[in-house]
Amino acid sequence: MTIPVLWKVACQEDVYPGMWQRWYKNQCVAVGWAAQWGFKLQGKTDGGRGWSAARNAIQEMRPGDYVVVALRGHKVGRLGEITAKAIEDTDWNPLVPPGPGLPDGEMGRRILVRWDLTTGPESQDLVVQLPPGRTFSNGELRPTVSRVQSQTLEAVRTDMNDPTNWVSLLGSFRYEKALSDYIANYPNRLEDGLLPHPNSKIRERVFKDRTRLDVLLIDKANMPVIVECKQSAPTIQDISQLRHYMKLLQEETGQTPRGILIHGGAAKLSGTVVMEALRKPMVEIVNYGLEVHFRPSLIGANDSLKKSVPG
């Protein structure tokens, strides 16, 4: 029995927003390097190492192999089984439509896949944060397309099926400030009994080193609580930053604060981060999720509006 090869294809969501959703909808992954730009699939070609590595990889891919969609920050989207390829120079079918600066569009060499809907989160809005120690190697991450040998297909499936590794696709949506404002206005949603710090001079303090904390609250025991907000999984550096604020606040006010680090990464934390957070002074770590709901606005039926509408 032939063991299927696992390939990684990088999805340039940061360059082409919405590309992962297009891949999902069109049941494909894709690369660029159009033939009309001089990048030939067969024979002599323009281009450097990037195209040479990519064209070798897509030529080696076979139906029955698997592709994992790689996103920035050691995240992955879906697993897909390759069903066919449309990668020839004459197959150019861009997922990025032609426009200014892109007369031929982009991402037009397609590898057709059947998405494995039994692996990973059901929602298209969620992706998988590969846990520390289970990420792809640097040699696999650098190329746009590469064969994955550092992880087995089953190991990747296992990590993708662990709900504690599921995170929002909106990693690049910068809402730290909005989150800070939300917590400052509704601190009880974070913890029962939390209130905004009553002293505005302390609450809005810029420390002597010109740094500024995100949110300062006070708990039921009248202990100050410093809240630091991060989009991604917490790091040791994030904990150190928060402890720095705690130290400065204690020096300037004489009060010993608590520290809460709120993050939008996967719920499962690395062992090193957990151990660091447990050191004194301890830092509490809380995971959050963002939900946005839309609904149509209802227009009241009043006579003046009716009269202003033609017909």
Buried (B, 14 or more C-beta within 10 A) or exposed (E): EEEBBBBBBBBBBEEBEEBBBBBBEBEBBBBBBBBEEEBBBEEEBEBEEBBEBBBEBBEEBEBEBBBBBBBEBBBBBBBBBBEEBBBEBEEBEBBBEEEEEBEBBBBBBBBBBEBBEEBBBEEEBBBBBBBBEBBBEEEBBEBBBBBBEBBEBEEBBBBBBBEEBBBBBBBEEEBBEEBBBBBBEEBEEBBEEBEBBEEEEBBEBEBEEEEEBBBBBBBEEEEBBBBBBBBBBBBEEBBEBBBBBBEBBBEEEEEEBBBBBBBBBBBBBBEEBEEBBEEEEEBBBEBBEBEEEEEEEEEEEEEEEEEEEEE
